[in-house]
């Protein structure tokens, strides 16, 4: 069985390190995971006034999440939390109340930073939201990537083989988690 995993990238910059990491993960994912990036940059700012008649971008986004078997959140850390664009996507997918696209979806979080704290704040703030959204989140292994600019080789690979091995193990654990949650 192959699981369709919606991947949300918390950075809009075309050449962002978070996006580069996701592309690299797509190349090392186990055969049972199809990592599909769901773009969030064109979502309008969440506005509850639009819930009765949501913009087309929100409807398409929610449908894309609903068809996924699981969700992988890849986020940089902005000011010790998640980027606004990622929080906006979470809010858009959760509304209207009672019709959340996230409900029950297995999830995993990978956070990155250019500093040594590895996106710890963003990772844990995001996990708080996912608990409320009823998304069972992979607990172990946790994936915090510090100094991400030194981890990627710029050619779709990793500088150190142990980083590749760690992330392959992370993805394999996520695949197993998806199977447990969906069973």
C-alpha positions in Angstrom: 0.0 0.0 0.0 1.2 3.5 -0.8 0.1 6.4 1.4 -0.6 9.8 -0.1 1.0 12.3 2.2 0.1 15.9 1.9 3.2 18.0 2.7 2.8 21.6 3.9 5.8 23.7 3.7 5.8 26.7 6.0 8.0 28.9 3.8 6.9 30.6 0.7 10.4 31.5 -0.7 11.0 29.6 -3.9 14.5 28.5 -2.9 13.7 28.1 0.8 15.8 25.6 2.8 12.6 24.0 4.1 11.4 23.4 0.5 14.9 22.1 -0.5 14.7 19.7 2.4 11.2 18.5 1.4 12.4 17.9 -2.2 15.3 15.9 -0.8 12.9 13.9 1.4 10.8 13.0 -1.6 13.9 11.4 -3.1 14.6 9.2 0.0 11.0 8.4 1.0 10.2 4.7 1.4 8.1 3.2 -1.5 5.0 3.2 0.8 5.0 7.0 1.0 4.1 9.5 -1.8 5.1 12.9 -0.5 2.9 15.4 -2.3 3.5 19.1 -1.7 0.3 21.1 -1.2 0.9 24.7 -1.8 -0.4 27.2 0.7 0.9 30.6 -0.6 -2.3 31.4 -2.5 -4.7 30.9 0.4 -6.4 34.2 1.4 -6.1 35.2 5.0 -8.6 33.3 7.1 -11.8 35.2 7.6 -14.7 33.6 9.3 -17.1 35.9 7.3 -16.2 33.7 4.2 -17.1 30.3 5.8 -20.5 30.1 4.2 -19.1 30.7 0.8 -15.3 30.0 0.9 -13.0 31.3 -1.8 -12.1 28.7 -4.4 -8.5 28.4 -3.2 -9.8 27.4 0.2 -12.2 24.8 -1.2 -9.4 23.3 -3.4 -7.0 23.3 -0.4 -9.5 21.5 1.9 -10.2 18.9 -0.8 -6.5 18.3 -1.3 -6.0 17.7 2.4 -9.2 15.5 2.7 -8.0 13.1 -0.1 -4.6 12.6 1.7 -4.0 9.7 4.0 -1.7 11.8 6.2 0.0 15.1 6.5 3.7 16.0 7.0 4.3 19.6 8.2 7.7 21.0 7.3 8.3 24.3 9.0 11.0 26.8 9.6 10.9 28.7 12.8 9.9 32.4 12.8 10.2 34.3 16.0 10.1 31.0 18.1 6.9 29.9 16.4 5.3 28.7 13.1 5.2 31.1 10.1 2.0 32.9 9.7 1.3 31.3 6.3 1.3 27.9 7.9 -1.0 28.9 10.7 -3.3 30.5 8.1 -3.4 27.2 6.2 -4.2 25.3 9.4 -7.0 27.7 10.2 -8.4 27.6 6.7 -8.5 23.8 6.7 -10.2 23.6 10.1 -13.3 25.6 9.3 -16.2 25.8 9.3 -16.5 24.3 12.8 -17.3 20.6 12.6 -16.0 20.3 9.0 -12.3 20.3 9.6 -10.2 18.7 6.9 -7.6 17.7 9.5 -9.8 15.6 11.7 -8.2 12.2 12.4 -5.3 12.6 9.9 -2.0 11.0 11.0 0.6 13.7 11.1 4.3 14.3 11.5 6.3 17.5 12.0 9.8 18.3 10.9 11.3 21.7 11.8 14.3 23.4 10.6 16.4 26.5 11.5 19.6 28.0 10.4 20.6 28.3 14.0 21.4 25.7 16.6 17.9 25.5 18.2 16.6 23.5 15.2 13.1 25.0 15.1 12.2 23.6 18.6 9.7 26.4 19.3 7.9 26.1 15.9 7.8 22.3 16.3 6.1 22.4 19.6 3.7 25.3 18.9 2.6 23.4 15.8 2.0 20.3 17.8 -0.3 22.2 20.2 -2.5 23.1 17.3 -2.5 19.6 15.9 -3.7 18.2 19.2 -6.7 20.5 19.1 -7.3 19.5 15.4 -7.5 15.8 16.5 -4.4 14.9 14.4 -2.5 12.0 15.9 1.1 13.2 15.7 4.2 10.9 15.4 5.9 11.2 18.7 9.2 9.4 18.0 11.5 10.0 16.4 11.3 13.8 16.6 12.8 15.7 13.7 14.6 18.9 14.4 17.1 20.0 11.8 19.6 22.6 13.1 21.8 24.6 10.8 19.9 23.3 7.8 22.1 25.3 5.5 25.0 22.9 6.4 22.9 19.7 6.0 21.9 19.9 2.4 24.5 19.4 -0.3 22.7 21.6 -2.9 22.4 18.6 -5.3 19.4 16.9 -3.8 21.3 15.0 -1.1 22.8 15.4 2.3 26.3 16.4 3.4 26.5 13.6 5.9 25.2 10.1 5.4 24.0 9.9 9.0 21.6 12.8 8.3 20.1 10.8 5.4 19.9 7.7 7.5 18.1 9.6 10.3 15.6 11.1 8.0 15.0 7.8 6.2 14.3 6.3 9.6 12.0 9.2 10.4 10.0 8.6 7.2 9.8 4.9 7.8 8.5 5.5 11.3 5.9 7.9 9.9 4.8 5.2 7.4 4.4 2.8 10.3 2.5 5.4 12.3 0.1 6.1 9.4 -0.6 2.4 9.2 -1.3 2.2 13.0 -3.6 5.2 13.0 -5.5 4.2 10.0 -6.0 0.6 11.2 
